[in-house]
Amino acid sequence: MSYSILIVDDTAILAEAIADMLRMEDLRVTLSSNGLEALAVLEHQRHDLIISDLRMPVMGGIEFIKRVRKNDSQHRTPIIVLSAQAEEASKRECIQAGANLFLTKPFDEQELLSSIKKFLDERQS
Amino acid sequence: MNSTAKNQATLMVSKDQKIEMLERAVQAMSRKYEILSRATNDAIWDWDILSDCIEWNHGWQIIYGHKENNIPRAIWIDQLHPLDREEVLDGWHKAVGEHKLNWSAIYRYRCSNGTYKYTYDRAYIVYENEMPVRVIGAMQDIDERMLALQEIEKLSLVASKTENLVIITDANENIEWVNEGFVRRTGYTLREVVGKTPRFLQGPETSREVLDRIRASIVRGESCTEEIINYTKQGSKFWIKMNITPVFNEYNKLHRFVAVETDVTVHKEYENKIIASALELSSLIENANAVIIGVDKNGLVNEWNKQATVVTGYSKHELLGKKLTNIVVGSARQNFVEKYTDHILKGNTINLKEFEIINRKGAHNMLLISATPRKNVTGEIVGLIAVGQDITELTEYRQSLEKKVAERTQELNRSLEKEKELAAIKSQFASTVSHEFRTPLSTIKLSANHIRKYKTRMTDSDIDAKIGVMLKQVEHMTHLLEDVLTISRAEGTKIKTAKVPVVLVEFFSILKDQVERMNNETHTVELQFDLLQPVLYTDPDLLRNIFINLLNNAIKFSPGKSVVKVRVAQNAEGWCVRVQDEGIGFPADDARKIFEPFFRASNATIIQGTGLGLSIVKRAVDLLGGSIDVQSNEGEGSVFHVTIPTSE
């Protein structure tokens, strides 16, 4: 069976590129352009992993992660943050909010893929 | 005299007759002597040396009060004044030693009441065998005369020895006598001046006026006292204070003049010096370049110099004798002035106090006042003297300086604030720029690796799509880079405009195509021209920067709409370009900050952007010497007006 991944990013062109790559790895992908939209998506459909940007209109990444973690106290859904903000402070803030991994753009897609695989394997076992 | 008479009688004729005649003659003689001795007031005496007895007539009692008229000589000697006794006896022995017939002496003789009388004693000495046997004499009372003489001696001693100059003239003012003081001071001898009038002592500097006064007094027969200049024989002048007194004789007729003069040259010179320095001082006060005001014990003005008049506009005669507080001090400051006046009159001083006065025109002057009590010669405080400097201009200058300093401080604070803002902007800029670059870079990298990894499984069109994505991102980054460069160039304002002729219709037509293509033809840019001259002399790069941003914004912020309108017109101020969209607009509150770098309108968050676009536009417009403004209503769209001057 294939896993479903939620991508939250306001930059459509990048979100598409990531989605393309994940599809090539036989993963199902849902796109969402901000935190609020993504929360709505999550209400209807469970996802096995979330990839989120930080700076987004309407609802940013930090707020989105906090809201997700509020409904998911067990941290069952891994969250990977992809951000253009390279500062340590941003990274720390994300981890504190409940993110599992923080990758700085431009990221290494191999690292992203192996991290996704690792999280999904852990989830299965 | 008796013996002479007897000798003469002896020469007479017959014996009896002779005796009878002789007796008669003796009787007659005795009577004569008796009468004679009664007629005189002198004390006549007859000393018989052999019996050593002296016999006196009645004068003895009259003059000296002695009753016993026959006394031994030793008793007579006892009554001589002890200071005169030795001298009298010496004179007697000397006369006898030299066989003199006459002896005389002046001495003091003791009266019965114990007092002494000056006595002039003269005697005739009778010798027998060269030995004195009888002395007949007369003692004359010269007491009054001697006392008068002594008085005169004393007076003439005073007159001749005094340091004063004494001149005695006759009624016609001819000099009869001058004293030694006169001779010493003038250098003229008594002989030289006798017979002249004292006028020869006068000279060119002798005051005519004073001489006239003296003359008038003399004519009236009154005494007068005057100060006048006289000249010595050597011609040097000296001041005398002289008193001239007329002297009248017993018939009340003008007899002579006595002038007593005192040399007052030293006093006079001192006095003149004092007067000169007093004059100098008062002229100094009058002409000093400072306000000098004097006030008496009652607070009434008694000094008011020229500068005081200049500063206040009130003249001396207007202020003298008046209260300062009523005129040049406003009612609000009267208590203040009175308090300080009291303070100074109690012996205190005030130093450099700022003090506002009101001048005649009602304007306010600021004086810097120092004041001290004024004392008379005995040290009693009689008022105060205040010296003031008009510092009105200085005060104004100081105030303007203070204002300038305040302004400069504010300016500095403002620029400091700006500096801080700039620093904040720069760090924001760095993070924004890196953020804005990281996203397209991620996309490009991802797309490129996607092709490399999955190309065997991709169709040609899949690969083209990925390449398209990459190119688009590169274009986006290039545009971003241009913006960043423009910003950083404009930051330093070192940017040089390179002006060339730009054909506006052509310029905007090319721009229209570019922008439409960049935005995937979602909107149409409608161009309208209203031009007198088709060519604008300007910098095409800056112009492009301005309008590419404005048009991109217009399209970006009007999603779902299809038209953006541009009108290029020419008016008196220059070229006027209006860019109008029907988009989301922005709230009126944001209009002020819309051109600041990184500012994004509150309703713009849903639309991608750096917040740099309009700040770039603003700077480019500034560089071209133009202006830009915007009208916008949220939800109805925005209208930007750009004006670029024709000149330059």
Interface residues (C-beta under 8 A of the other chain):
Chain A: D10 T11 I13 L14 E16 A17 I18 D20 M21 M24 R55 P57 V58 L82 A84 Q85 A86 E87 T104 K105 P106 F107 E109
Chain B: S431 S434 H435 E436 F437 R438 T439 P440 L441 S442 T443 I444 K445 L446 S447 N449 H450 K453 Y454 R457 K466 V469 K472 Q473 T605 I606 I607 Q608
